[in-house]
Amino acid sequence: MSRSSLRTLTDRRGERYATPKQDIPTKLDRAREKKAATREDERKLAAWALAVKIRDQYSDRHTLKRVSSTRLMLDPDSGHAHHIEPRENLDTRYDVRNGVTLSAITHEAVERNKLKIIGTRFFVLHGRRYINADHRLIFKKG
């Protein structure tokens, strides 16, 4: 190490050696941030689901029957907004083109792989191709 790269005591006095305790987030702060992020995510997902149902005019895309907007998940006619690409994919999580309205019965069949959703049109995000639910979909028994 050359002498010119060594720092003098005067240079070092202005530096902080550690983060002051008041600047470190506490466990409570982290919990509050996580709860706020969860609430924001729930709000965005609710807005996404409403946009999907409105686009599909509250009709099951497989049976074309009208679905109800009840919050009772066990009602066979209740409308569910379903992510075609899993919602863990953050690129398409809130994209309306990735959602389809299904009745509870159809949704269960899709979730259990008894029905498969096949796209007729696609969109591309970050170099990946996804089914575009704004267009006609084909449901195939799986």
C-alpha positions, 0 to 999 in steps of 0.5 A: 500500500502506498503512502498516498492511499493511507488515510490520515486521522483528520480524514477518518474523523468525519466518517461514521464507523457504525449505524446509530441505533436510532437509524436501525429499524426495530422489529416493530418498524419492520412489522408495520412496514410489512403490514402496510405492504400487505394491505397495499397488495390486497388493495391492488389485487382487489382492484385487479379482480374488479377490473377483470370481472367488469371486463368479463361483464360478470360472466363465467368465461367457460360457461358464459353464465352470469356470476354473482358478486357475493363474498360467499366463496362456497356459492357455486355461482359466485364470481372469482377472478383467476390468474392464468399465470400464477400470481407469484409472477410479479410481472403479471400479478396486477395485469388485467390481461392475465385474469379471467372471471370464473364461477366457483365450480369452473374455478375449482376445475381449473385449479384441479387441472380438470380444465386447462385454459388455452390462449388464442392471443398472447402478449409479451412482457420482459421477453416472455409470452403470456396468454392474453385474456382480453381475447377468446380463450379455449377451455380444454378438459385436462 
